[in-house]
Every structure is written in C-alpha cells, then in structure tokens.
Amino acid sequence: MLNRFSRREFAKLFGSAAIVPSALPALASVAPATHHTAAPAPQRFPQGFLWGSATASYQVEGAVKEDGRGPSIWDTFSHTPGKTNNGDTGDVADDHYHRYKEDVQLMKALGLKTYRFSVAWPRIFPQGKGTPNSKGLDFYSRLVDELLANNIQPYCTLFHWDLPQALEDKGGWQSRDTSEAFANYAGYVAQHLSDRVKHFMTLNEMRSFVDIGYRDGRHAPGLKLSAGKVNQVRHHAVLAHGLGVQAIRAHARPGTRVGIAENANSCVPVIETPEHIVAAAKAYRETNAGYLTVIMEGRYTDAYLAHAGADAPKFTPEDLKAIGSPLDFVGINIYTPQYVRADDSPAGYALVPMPASFPHMMSSWLHTGPEALYWSPKLASELWGIREIYITENGASSSDVLAPDGHVYDTDRVMYLRSYLTQLHRAVREGVPVKGYFCWSLMDNYEWADGYAYRFGIHYVDFKTQKRTPKLSAHFYREVIARNGLA
C-alpha cells in the first residue's frame, strides 16, 4: 500500500508550482484478497446517490428552424455533402422538442433521479449574442417544469457543441470574442433558470470539439488548423469555461452549483502496482494539461508549454485566474481507458497502445476498459482534492436491432454497463467522492458525423415513426436504480 503523499513528494513528482491539496489521499494499490466463507456484501451505492441519464440538444431536439432558433455549426456541417454518414442531419433527430413530455415519462419509468440536458445556444441567441429569443428559453423552462413535476432533478449543460453559426462566421473558437459571448449567454440562461435548476455545467467535452472539430476536421466546423492555432482554440475554450463560471455566479440564484463535463483522458495503470499507479497519476495530470488540469490548477503545466514551444497559446494572468475559478463539482465523461506504464523517461510514464484485438463496442474507438470508471475519478479526486464528482457520461454503442418479438436484446450493452458500474462501486466503496452517474444515452440519437448508424441509447428509436422502445439495457438500468446497486 502506498503511503499518503507528502507535499515534498508531490512537488518532486509534479513540480513545485503544482497545486497541492491540503490533504492528498493515498494512491493505493490493491490489497490482497482475504479468503473467507461469508457471502459477499451487496454492491449497493450510498443513500442519495443520483442515478441519471443524459442527452444533448442537437442530438435529440430536431425543430432546427422553429421558434426563432438560429443555425448552428452542426446544421451547416451536416448539410455539407460528404461530411456525415449517409448525409444524415439533426433536422428531426428524436423530435424531442415536440415529444419532451413523452421522453420525461421514459425517465420516470426508469426511476431516474436526475436528467442531464443541454441548452442549444442558437435557440437562446440566434446570432450568438445580442437580443435573446424568448421562445427558445421558454422551451427549456417547460422542460424543467416537466422534469420537476415528475420528481427528476434537472442538470443543465450550457454548451454541447452547437455553436451559433453567426459566431463561427466571425472566427468561432479561434476568436476570444466567442469566449466572452459564451459568458454572456451562460449568465443569461442561469439568471432565468436557476430558480429551478440548481446544477449548471459550462462546456461539454472541450477535448472533443476542439481536437476533432478544429484539428482533425471530422466534426463541425470541419477545420484542420495548425498546431499553434489549435492551441489558441483550446485556450479560448477553457477561458470560456472560466468566464462562464464567473457569469453564472454573478447572475444565478443563491445556492446554484457550477461545474463542467469534460472527457478527461482516463489514465489507468496497466498493472496495479505502486510504480504504475504513480505513473498513471503523472499521466493523468499531463495528458489533460490543456483542459482539466489548467482548470483545476489555474496554470498550464511546464511540460505542456515546453512541448508546445513556439505554438504555445497566448494568454494573460487574468485569463488563468478566470480559468481556475473554483468549482462546486466536476463532471467526467468516461468511455474507454488509456493504459499507462512506468518508464525511465523524464516524464516518468509511457502510454501503452492497444492491440487491434482489444475488445470494443460497435464504435471502433470505444474500447471496453471498465477500470476507467474506477481510476479516472480516483486520480482526479486525489490529484486536485475534488470533493464532488459526477460521471456525466458513460455508455456504449451497439448493433441494436428489433427482434421478431419487438424487443431489443442488447446483451453487450448490459455487459458493458454491469462491468463499468462494478468498477464505479469499487471507487465509491473506497471513498472516491462520486455522487451520481448519468448513463449515455436515454435514447438512440444523432451520433454526430456517424449520423444514425451507431446507437447509444437504452431506448430504441425508430427514426421513421419516432416510436421509443425500452431495450434490455433499460430494464437492467431500471433494476440498478431500484436496488441502488448491482446486487
């Protein structure tokens, strides 16, 4: 068992300028199993643990031209030939804009305690800023009322990738103005919804929309920028988060809690021995340096800036102060692990590649590594002293088909969820402060550039008729919620 890190040891590992929590828990290896004949304890979660599910506005709402909504970069991108699978768009998606009451009943039938949704920025500010659109806000107000009427707590994400096209036309996330526009939008929504919504997340998966959208060109807006420009986009994203936190605190009702939902690189020790566990902690901090690390520490790591060299982002001390604004909670989206081993390099770790034979779900990128749901929140809480964590996304794609009897027997997704939740229970049992879990996703939806070819929902959606059908995984999840655990 590793001992608790001292401040001196922490500084030696991560640098003297690193943020050192006042009481950093031990990074522990696994103790040998004790042999006994007693029955295993039920895998129950703490009383009050929040079981939820999640969606995103462009993926489910449809109604892209109704009630004053302006176009987003995903409207433009999906309507550009060759950019999405089969030319699929989110024009209709799940028609959630009109069917939200039906969808809330799906949540109620599951026994959900909470629901994470995102607000479409172009519904609120069709031009990205300026005059707000009251009809857009009215939709989310109705949705929140419907959730509360069914005893489901709303958790609101303010940006899940559907940037107003009008802002992209002026530079999008390449422009600092977009960060400031986001803060104004975030403050406005919080001002009008925080009488009923008590938890807000600023941005969802900065790593994804920056790296895939502005570096790789596979997502909206479909750009392939140089390294220096990508680093500046990344900085504007984390700056938007920080300014957004400040705006929410300035305009929301007292008691409103603010966080983020980031897909941190889920570093996992390749073998659970002390040297690999320490390596995984180093890798967690450094491979997330441009996102979660700078948010939690209020500074870029020396290694991040050194690696960027002349391509490092331009920023001010005031920027870093805003980016490091204290959070009430941290949301982590977790799907697949990044295995890490110790080595003798200056970094002290090496990333372990996955062989072609590594098991994965329908999506080729979604390697199944349940222990990510243990190590990611554990390392985050230990590195930065985080006291409240939510798993804001976790789920799996499957080749879902309706059986002749009308059911969907997604045993692979059930296997995935059971395995991951077992590791989450391990974390919670050991004191990792995870307070809730949001299954991705409530229902099949528009899977970005993959269109409708990949299904992540626990409810099957016939996109021609919009009929929703609970899959086997929905029945499994309902049982987990009813038991507040796995056994």
N, C-alpha and C positions, 0 to 999 in steps of 0.2 A: 504494500500500500504506500503510495507517495504521501509524503508529509505536506502540510499546508505550505504554500509558497510564502516566503518572507518578502518584504519589499525589496530587499537587496537582490534576492534570487530573481524576482520578477523583472527588475531593472536589467539584470545581467542577460536574461533571456530576450527581452523585448526592447531594451534601450531605456536610458534614464529618463527620456521625455515621455514615456508611455504613461497613460492614465492608470494609476494603481488603485484599485478599490480598497477601501479601508479594511475590509475583511474578505480576503480572497479564499474561497473554499479549495479544498484539496482536489487535484486532478488525480482521481483514483483509478487504479487498475482493478480488475475483477477479482474478488476474493474467492478462494477455492470453495466449491460447493460442500456443504455439510450433509453427510448422509444420515437420513433419519427415516422413520416409517410413518410419520404423521402425514395426513393429507395436505396437499399444497393449499396455501391460502388463496381465496378468491382474488382474481385480478380486478379489484374494484378501485375506482378513482375517488378522490376526496369529495365529500359532500359539497355541492355548489359548483362542481366542475361544469363548465359550459360546453355543451355539445351543439355544434352548429354546422351550417353548410354555407357555400359561397357561390356567387356568380359575378359577372362583370357586365357593365351596361351594353357595350357594343356587341357582346357575345350573345345576349339574350333579348334585348328590348325590341329590336325592329323599329318600326314607326320613325324612320330616319328623316322624314320630311314633314312630320306632324307637329302642330302646336308650336311653331316657331323655331324648332331645332335647326341649328346651322350645320353645315358639313364638317366632318372630322377628317383627319388624315387617313383614317381607315376606310371612309367612304371613297375617297379619291383613289387610294391604293387598290382596294378590292375591285374597283371598276376599271382598273388599268389592265388591259389584256396581258395574260401570261404571268401575273403576279400571284394569283391564288389557285389552289387546286380546283379544276373544272370551272374557273371563273366565279367561284362562289363568293357571295357578298353577305353582309349582315343586314340587308334591307328589311328582311322579315325576321330572320333568326327564329327565336321561340315565341315571337309576338307577345313577349312578357309585358310590354307597355299596355296592352289591352287585356291580358289574361293574368295580371298580377294577383288578383283575388283567388283565382283557381290555384296559382302556384303557392300562395300562402297556405292554402289548405293541404297541399302536399307536405309542406313543412310541419304543419300541425299534426298530420297523420304520423309523421316520423317521430314526433315528440321533441322536435328541435327546441332548444332553449334560446338560440340566437341565430341571426342570419346576417351574413356579410354581403352587402351590395355595393356597387359603385355608382356615383353620380356622373352623368355624361356632361362634361364641361360645356360642350356646344349647345346643350339644352338650356343651360343657365345663362351663358354669354355666347350667343351665336357668332359673334365676331371675336371671341376670346376675352374681350374686356368691353368697357363702355356701358351701354344700357342693358340691365338684366331683363331676362324673359320670364315673366311671372308664371306663364303656363308651364314652363319647364320645371320650375320649382314646385308648382302645385302637384305635379305627378309624384315627386318624391315625398311630399307631405302626405299624400293619400296612401302611398306605400307604407310609410312609417306608421300611420294611424292603423292600417290594416294589420300590420305586424303586432303592434301593441294590443290591439283588440283580441288577438289570439295568443297573448302571453309570450311573445317572441321578442327578444331584445334586438334592436337594430344596431349593427356595427357598420359605419359608413366609410367607404374609401373614396377619396376625392379625385384621384386620377388613376385610371386603369387603361391608359394608352390612347384614348380617343381625343387627341389634341385637336382643338379647333383649327380647321384648315386655314382660316384667316391669319392665325399666328404663324403657321408654317410658312405661309407666303411671305412673311416678314423675317424669316430666319429660323423659326421654330426654336428648338432647344439649343441651336447654335448661338442664339441671342440671349443676353442677360435679361432683356425685357420680358421674355417668357417666364422667367423665374418670378419676377415681380408681378406679372399678370396672374400667375398661379396663386400667389399670396392674396391678392385682392379677391379672387374667386373663392379661395378657401375660407377667408374671413366672412364673406357674404353668406355662403352656404351654412357655415357654423352659426352665424348670427340668427338665421331663420329656422334651423332645425334643432339646435341644441336645447330647446325647451323639452324635446322628447328623445333626441339621440344623444347619448352620453359618451360614446366612444367614436372618435374620428381617426382615420389613418390618412396620411397625406398622399403619398405615392405608392403604387404597387410595382414591385419588381423593376427598379431602376436598371439593374444589370441587364434585364431582357430588352427593354425598349431602347436603351442606349446602344448596347452591343449588337443586337440583331437588326435594329432599325436604322442606325446611323453608321455602323461599321461594316456589317455583313450585307446589308441591303435586302434581307429576306423578309423583313417586316416593314410596315409603314414607318417613315416615308420612303423607304427603299433607297437610302443613300449609302455610299461606300466612301466615307471620308478618310482623310489621312489620320495618322495616329495622334498628332497634335490637336486636330480639330475634334476628334472623338473624346480626348481627354478634357477638352473645354466643354463639350456637351455634357459629359459626365459631371463636371463641376457645376454646371448650371442646374442639373437635375438635383444634386444634393443641396445646392443653395435654395432651390425652390422648396424643397422639404423644410429647411430651416426657417426660411421666411414664412412658409405656410404655418409652421408650428407657432411662430410668434403672432401671426394674424389670427389664428384660431383662439389663442389665449386672450387676445385683445378684444375679440368680438363675441365669443361664446358665453353661455350662461355659466355661473359658478358651478364647479363640480364636474365640468366637462373634461374628459381624459383624452390625451393626444398620443398617437404613436405612428408607426409606419408598418408596411408589409413588404419585406424585402426577401428575395430569394438568395439568401446568403449561400456562398459555396459551402456545402455541408461536408466538412472535412472529417474523416473517420480514420482512426488508427488502423492500419492494415492488420495488425495483431495487437491485442490489448495487453501490451507490456509497457512498463514505465517509459522507455525511450521513445516508443512510437506514439504514446499518448502525448508526451511533451512536444513531439514533432507535429502532431495534429493541431495542438493549440497554437503553435507558431504559424502553421499554415493557415489556420482559420483567421487569424488576425491579418496576415499579409495578403492572402488571396482575396480578402474582402476589403482591402485597404481603400479603394476608391469609392466605396459605398458605405457599408455598415460600420466599418472601423472609423472612418473620418466623422461619421455622425456620432458615434459613441465617445470618441476621444477629442473631437474638435480640432483635429490636426491630421495632415497627411503623414504617413509613416516616412521615415528617411529612405527606406528601401524603395518605396513607391515612387518618390520624387527622383531618386537616383536612377532608377530603371527608366523613367520617362525622359530624363535628360532634357534636351532642348525642346522636347514635346510636352513638358510638364504644363499643367493648366495655369493660367494667370488668375490670381486671387489676392484678396486683401485680408488683413487680420479681422476686419469686421465681418467678412464672408465666413471665416472659420468660426467666429463667435456665434453667428446665426446658425450655421450648420450643426454646431454642437449644442444647440438648445436642449435642455433636459426634457426627457420623455417620460410619460407615465407608464408606458408599456412598449414592448417590442413585439411585432408580429413577424414570424419567419415562415416563408413558403418552402416546403421540403418535399422533394420527389425522389431524388437519386443521390447516392453518396459520391464523394471524391476521396478515394483511399490515399492515405499518406503513410510514408515510412520515414524513419530517421536516417540521416546520412551525414557525412563529414563535410558537406559544403558549408560555405559561410551562412547560408540561410538556415541550416540545421534540419532541413526536411527535403523530401522529394515526393512529387506526385506520382502515384502508381497508375499506369494506364490499364484500361480494362480490355481483356482479350475479346475477340469477335464472338466468342462463345458465351460471353457473360449474359445471364438471363435478363430479358427486358420485356416490357409490355408491348402493346400494339405500336406505340410510338417508339421508333428505334433509339431515341435519345433517353428513354425512360428506363434506365437500368434499375433493377429491383435490389435495393440495399436497405432493408428495414432498420438497420442500426443507425442510419442517418437521423431517424426520429428520436434517437437517444442522444447521440453525440452533438448534434447541432445546437439544440437548446442548452445542453450541459456546458459546452465550451463557451457559448455566448454569455451565459449567466456567470461563469467563473472568470472569464476574461474581464468583464465590464461591471460585474456586480449588479446585473439586472435582476429586479425583484418580481417582475410580472411579464410573462411571455405567453403569447398565443401562437398556436400553429395555425396560421391564417390560410394556408392551402396545403392539402395533401390528398392525392388521388391518383387514378390510373386510367389510361386508355385501354379499350378492349375491342375485340371484333364482335360487338354485340349484334345479335340477330334475334328476331322474334321466333320462338319455337312454334310448332303447329298448335300447341295448346294456348298460345297467346302470351306466354311468359318469356322472360329473358334470363337465362341461366348463366350469369357471368361469374362462374366459379373462380376464374382467375382474379377478378377484382376483389372478390370476397377473401381469397387467399392473401392478396396484397394488403388489404385493409387490416385483416386479422394479424398479419405478421408485423406491420408497422405499428399498430396500436399496442401490441405486446411490448415493443421497444419503448413506446411512449410511456406505458405504465411503469416500466423499469425506471425511466427517468424520474417520473413523479414520485415513485416509491422512495427514491434516493434523495428527494428533497429539491429536485430541479423545479423552479417556480413556474411551471406551465399551468395556466389557469383555464385554458379552453382549447378546443380543436374544431376547425372548420373543414369539413370534407369537401373536396373539389371533385365533382360539382353537383349541385342539386339536380341538374338535368342535362342531357345532351345539349350542346350549343354550337355556336360558330367558333371553330378552333383556329382562328386567325388565318394564316396563309394556307393551312391544311384544309380550310373550308369545313365541310360536313363529313369528311372521310373518317375522322377519328372521333370517337365518342368517349367522353369522360364522365358522363352523368350517372347517377344512381337511379334516375328515372329515364326510361327510353322515350324519345320524342320522335313521332312520325312527322317529319317536317312538311309533308303534304297536307295532312289533316290537323296537325298540332295536338294530336292525342298524346297524353302522357301516360306511361305505364311503369309502375314500380318494377325495378329489376330485383333479382335475388339479393344484390348488394344493398338495396334499400331495406329489404326485410332484415338483413343482417344488421345494418346500422341501427334500425329501429330497436332491435333487441339489445344492442350495446347500450343505447341511450336508456332504455327501460331498466336495465340492470345496473347502469352506471359503471359498466366494466365488461370484461370479456368472459367471466365465468361466475 
